[in-house]
Amino acid sequence: MNRFIGRSLCVIDDLSREERLYFFQQVRKLKEAVKANDTETINSFRINDPDFGIYEVFLENSTRTKESFRNAANFHYAKVTEMSADNSSFSKGESYADTFNMLSGYNNRVFIIRSKVEGVCKHLSQECAEYAKRNDLPYTPAFLNAGDGKHEHPTQELLDEYSFLEDNNWNSDDIHIALVGDLYHGRTVHSKADGLTLWKNVKVDLIAPDELAMPESYVTKMKENGFEVREFKSIDEYLTQSDVSKQWYFTRPQLERMGEKILAKAASLRTSITFREDLMDKIPEGTKFYHPLPRHKEHPTIPTFLDNTSLNGWEKQAINGMYCRIILLALVAGKIGDDFEATEKKVVEEEQPWIIEIQPKESNEKGDVSEGVRPISNGIVIDHICKGEDPAEIRRHMILIRRVMGLDGLKGGEWVSQSANGDFKGIIFRPGQFEFTHKQVKRLAAVAPGCTLNIIQNGKVAKKYRTTMPPRIYNFDDLMCTNDACISNDSQNENVQAMFTKTKDGRYMCAYCGKVHTFKEIFKH
């Protein structure tokens, strides 16, 4: 069975390392066939079905991505339709899900989407898959992310990786790359936090002033992926040390998005990330520069005097875009991929229990029960809240816990106590009859990981649970990603329920836009 048919590419991690290496083999094969004018091989990649619908939906202006996808779609002799930001129904407030469900029913198999709304492809791939199932469509539509806000640009990442491989003798063992420019806004560099896992050993040099630095969450992800990461504030600083990469990836500074204070420093910020002629003798022989293009005509980070030098890797990189997108469309259409066989098994980490029931102690001697338990005949005591934190912060968070758990307006109270070692902790107690379902305990574990829940009956602890952070949080109506650009944020009015997964460093990552939150930030209250 072809595992690629109907597959969506919402983030680069949707394709495994093995799948991407197979993908690049096909791109190389097509490119060589075009060079040799091998018509038979070229045609073997074509979908060649006038009823096969490919829909370009660009809700944000684009030149490079839009045109390369349009030419790639035309290569396939398929039905190609375009929806632009100027004439789309979304400007009238119509729902993404309803619109794309409707278009899915018109034999449109592939949607290429560019949007400022982050996570929109993931949402639509889920919604339209359900729609196809409900309505017995003979296919599941695929969604290809052509850039969503500041999140990711996985199709650009594919052509970038192909270009790096091509210029590095197809070596997928080691890569040392410098990322230069606006690393804060640049979705093409954000995709590299997972994309560079194509190589077994990765060293990444991040070159940007503080105002344009890579967001901390992506730096953390790179380190979690085993990358060696170094940070420099300017090209000049980078070139003062000897370990300089031979592959540099530049991005355009988007200073216009950062307010008047940043614009006042625009000249110095641009200087720190723009290559100059006087730096030519400081870079290693064989260096290649890359850029997602087009460059800024007035302030290019790669000046045009470099166009006719051996540093120019960006032009071939741009050409590779159409080849990569031809192959991507062929892959999700099922035209190729039958011969792919995976050999690597995905490692699934065993989940640790996040709710542990503890046997209550029998003794009632002083010290055997938590403070707050003894005065209650029947009720609950939530103990060890935010243990070790500042008392004022603990009190603030207990207000959130009360609201999330529906404990406001009930008898009882809360306070901050101090243990013998000096650590503070919060305690909430409520007298009465309570029955906590598994879902409610999960809710408590999400909003107060590390706390202990005591169920009191007849003056004794009848049940006791210790909580840690659940690996996934979803199916709660009052969850919300704090990123205004995220499809699951209420400001988008798409009624998308937020979902979060636990990160290795003990935080929550939005399943749609990738924004990282602490456990104190994921509930609307």
Backbone hydrogen bonds, N-H to C=O, Kabsch-Sander energy under -0.5 kcal/mol:
donor,donor_aa,acceptor,acceptor_aa,energy
3,R,1,M,-0.7
5,I,2,N,-0.7
6,G,332,V,-2.7
7,R,4,F,-2.2
9,L,143,F,-2.4
10,C,8,S,-0.5
14,D,11,V,-2.2
15,L,12,I,-1.7
20,R,16,S,-2.3
21,L,17,R,-2.2
22,Y,18,E,-2.1
23,F,19,E,-2.3
24,F,20,R,-2.6
25,Q,21,L,-1.6
26,Q,22,Y,-1.8
27,V,23,F,-2.0
28,R,24,F,-2.5
29,K,25,Q,-2.1
30,L,26,Q,-2.4
31,K,27,V,-2.8
32,E,28,R,-2.3
33,A,29,K,-1.9
34,V,30,L,-2.4
35,K,31,K,-2.1
36,A,32,E,-1.9
37,N,34,V,-0.9
38,D,33,A,-3.0
39,T,37,N,-1.4
42,I,38,D,-2.4
43,N,39,T,-2.8
44,S,40,E,-1.1
45,F,42,I,-1.5
46,R,43,N,-1.1
48,N,76,H,-2.2
49,D,76,H,-0.7
52,F,49,D,-1.7
53,G,51,D,-0.7
53,G,107,N,-1.7
54,I,79,K,-3.3
55,Y,110,V,-3.1
56,E,54,I,-0.6
56,E,81,T,-3.3
57,V,55,Y,-0.6
57,V,112,I,-3.4
58,F,56,E,-0.6
58,F,83,M,-2.1
59,L,57,V,-0.8
59,L,114,R,-2.9
67,E,63,T,-2.3
68,S,64,R,-2.1
69,F,65,T,-2.2
70,R,66,K,-2.4
71,N,67,E,-2.4
72,A,68,S,-2.0
73,A,69,F,-2.9
74,N,70,R,-2.3
75,F,71,N,-1.7
76,H,72,A,-0.7
76,H,73,A,-0.8
77,Y,74,N,-1.7
78,A,73,A,-0.9
79,K,49,D,-0.6
79,K,52,F,-2.1
80,V,78,A,-0.7
81,T,54,I,-2.4
81,T,79,K,-0.5
83,M,56,E,-3.2
85,A,58,F,-1.1
88,S,84,S,-0.5
91,S,88,S,-0.9
92,K,89,S,-1.6
93,G,90,F,-1.6
94,E,89,S,-1.3
99,T,95,S,-2.0
100,F,96,Y,-2.7
101,N,97,A,-2.4
102,M,98,D,-2.2
103,L,99,T,-2.1
104,S,100,F,-2.1
105,G,101,N,-1.4
106,Y,103,L,-1.3
107,N,104,S,-0.8
108,N,103,L,-0.8
109,R,53,G,-1.8
109,R,107,N,-0.7
110,V,53,G,-1.9
111,F,142,A,-2.8
112,I,55,Y,-3.0
113,I,111,F,-0.6
113,I,144,L,-2.4
114,R,57,V,-2.5
115,S,147,G,-2.3
118,E,116,K,-0.5
118,E,485,A,-2.8
120,V,117,V,-0.9
123,H,119,G,-2.0
124,L,120,V,-2.5
125,S,121,C,-2.6
126,Q,122,K,-1.6
127,E,123,H,-2.6
128,C,124,L,-2.9
129,A,125,S,-1.0
130,E,126,Q,-1.7
131,Y,127,E,-2.2
132,A,128,C,-2.6
133,K,129,A,-1.9
134,R,130,E,-2.7
135,N,131,Y,-1.9
136,D,133,K,-1.0
137,L,132,A,-2.4
142,A,109,R,-3.1
144,L,111,F,-3.2
145,N,9,L,-2.7
145,N,143,F,-0.6
146,A,113,I,-3.1
146,A,144,L,-0.7
148,D,152,E,-1.8
149,G,115,S,-1.9
151,H,148,D,-2.2
153,H,187,R,-0.6
155,T,145,N,-1.0
157,E,153,H,-2.0
158,L,154,P,-1.8
159,L,155,T,-1.5
160,D,156,Q,-2.4
161,E,157,E,-2.8
162,Y,158,L,-2.3
163,S,159,L,-2.0
164,F,160,D,-2.4
165,L,161,E,-2.5
166,E,162,Y,-2.8
167,D,163,S,-2.0
168,N,165,L,-1.3
169,N,166,E,-0.7
170,W,165,L,-2.9
171,N,168,N,-1.6
172,S,170,W,-0.6
175,I,201,N,-2.1
177,I,203,K,-2.4
178,A,247,Q,-2.7
179,L,177,I,-0.5
179,L,205,D,-3.0
180,V,178,A,-0.6
180,V,249,Y,-3.2
181,G,207,I,-2.0
183,L,181,G,-1.6
183,L,212,L,-1.5
184,Y,212,L,-0.8
186,G,182,D,-1.3
187,R,185,H,-0.7
190,H,186,G,-1.7
191,S,187,R,-1.8
192,K,189,V,-0.7
193,A,190,H,-1.5
194,D,191,S,-0.8
195,G,191,S,-2.5
196,L,192,K,-1.6
197,T,194,D,-1.6
198,L,195,G,-1.6
199,W,196,L,-1.8
200,K,172,S,-1.0
201,N,173,D,-2.5
203,K,175,I,-2.4
204,V,228,E,-3.2
205,D,177,I,-2.6
206,L,204,V,-0.6
206,L,230,R,-3.2
207,I,179,L,-3.1
207,I,205,D,-0.6
208,A,206,L,-0.6
208,A,232,F,-2.5
212,L,209,P,-1.7
213,A,210,D,-1.2
218,Y,215,P,-1.0
219,V,215,P,-1.7
220,T,216,E,-2.7
221,K,217,S,-1.9
222,M,218,Y,-2.3
223,K,219,V,-2.1
224,E,220,T,-2.5
225,N,221,K,-1.9
226,G,223,K,-1.5
227,F,222,M,-2.4
228,E,202,V,-2.8
229,V,227,F,-0.7
230,R,204,V,-2.4
232,F,206,L,-3.1
235,I,272,S,-2.4
238,Y,234,S,-2.0
239,L,235,I,-2.2
240,T,237,E,-1.4
241,Q,238,Y,-1.2
244,V,242,S,-1.8
247,Q,176,H,-0.6
248,W,288,K,-2.6
249,Y,178,A,-3.4
250,F,248,W,-0.6
250,F,290,Y,-3.0
251,T,180,V,-1.7
255,L,253,P,-0.7
257,R,254,Q,-1.7
258,M,255,L,-2.1
263,L,259,G,-2.0
264,A,260,E,-1.9
265,K,262,I,-1.4
266,A,263,L,-1.4
269,L,265,K,-2.2
270,R,266,A,-2.7
271,T,267,A,-2.1
272,S,268,S,-1.6
273,I,269,L,-0.6
273,I,270,R,-1.1
274,T,270,R,-0.5
274,T,271,T,-0.8
275,F,301,T,-2.4
279,L,276,R,-1.5
280,M,277,E,-1.5
282,K,279,L,-2.1
283,I,280,M,-1.0
287,T,284,P,-1.2
288,K,246,K,-3.0
289,F,311,L,-3.4
290,Y,248,W,-2.5
306,L,303,P,-1.8
307,D,304,T,-1.8
309,T,306,L,-1.8
312,N,309,T,-1.4
313,G,289,F,-1.6
313,G,311,L,-1.0
317,Q,313,G,-1.6
318,A,314,W,-2.0
319,I,315,E,-2.0
320,N,316,K,-2.3
321,G,317,Q,-0.7
321,G,318,A,-0.9
322,M,318,A,-0.6
322,M,319,I,-0.9
323,Y,319,I,-1.0
324,C,320,N,-2.7
325,R,321,G,-2.1
326,I,322,M,-2.3
327,I,323,Y,-2.1
328,L,324,C,-2.2
329,L,325,R,-2.1
330,A,326,I,-2.2
331,L,327,I,-2.4
332,V,328,L,-2.3
333,A,329,L,-1.5
334,G,331,L,-1.2
335,K,330,A,-1.9
336,I,330,A,-1.2
340,F,337,G,-1.4
348,V,346,K,-0.6
349,E,347,V,-0.7
356,I,466,R,-2.8
357,E,355,I,-0.5
358,I,464,K,-3.2
368,D,365,E,-2.2
373,V,370,S,-2.1
374,R,370,S,-0.6
376,I,373,V,-1.7
379,G,456,I,-2.0
380,I,430,R,-2.4
381,V,454,N,-2.0
382,I,428,I,-3.3
383,D,381,V,-0.7
383,D,452,T,-3.0
385,I,426,G,-2.2
387,K,384,H,-0.9
388,G,424,F,-3.2
389,E,386,C,-2.1
394,I,390,D,-2.4
395,R,391,P,-2.4
396,R,392,A,-2.0
397,H,393,E,-2.3
398,M,394,I,-2.0
399,I,395,R,-1.2
400,L,396,R,-1.2
401,I,397,H,-2.5
402,R,398,M,-2.4
403,R,399,I,-1.8
404,V,400,L,-3.0
405,M,401,I,-2.5
406,G,403,R,-0.9
407,L,402,R,-3.2
408,D,402,R,-0.7
410,L,407,L,-1.2
413,G,429,F,-1.9
415,W,427,I,-2.0
417,S,415,W,-0.5
417,S,425,K,-2.3
419,S,423,D,-2.9
422,G,419,S,-1.8
425,K,417,S,-2.1
426,G,385,I,-2.4
427,I,415,W,-2.3
428,I,382,I,-2.3
429,F,413,G,-2.9
430,R,380,I,-2.3
432,G,378,N,-2.5
434,F,432,G,-0.6
437,T,435,E,-0.6
441,V,437,T,-2.2
442,K,438,H,-2.3
443,R,439,K,-2.0
444,L,440,Q,-2.2
445,A,441,V,-2.7
446,A,442,K,-1.9
447,V,443,R,-1.9
448,A,444,L,-2.4
450,G,467,T,-1.0
451,C,448,A,-1.8
452,T,383,D,-2.5
453,L,465,Y,-2.8
454,N,381,V,-2.7
454,N,452,T,-0.6
455,I,453,L,-0.5
455,I,463,K,-3.1
456,I,379,G,-3.2
456,I,454,N,-0.6
457,Q,460,K,-2.9
459,G,377,S,-3.5
460,K,457,Q,-1.6
462,A,455,I,-2.7
462,A,460,K,-1.0
463,K,455,I,-1.4
464,K,358,I,-0.6
465,Y,453,L,-2.7
466,R,356,I,-2.9
467,T,451,C,-2.3
468,T,354,W,-2.3
473,I,500,F,-2.6
479,L,476,F,-1.5
480,M,522,I,-2.5
484,D,482,T,-0.7
486,C,483,N,-1.9
487,I,118,E,-2.7
489,N,486,C,-1.8
492,Q,489,N,-2.1
493,N,490,D,-1.5
497,Q,495,N,-0.6
498,A,479,L,-0.5
500,F,473,I,-2.5
501,T,509,M,-2.2
502,K,471,P,-2.9
503,T,507,R,-3.0
506,G,503,T,-1.7
508,Y,517,H,-3.1
509,M,501,T,-3.1
510,C,515,K,-2.8
511,A,499,M,-2.7
514,G,510,C,-1.3
517,H,508,Y,-3.6
521,E,518,T,-1.9
524,K,478,D,-3.2
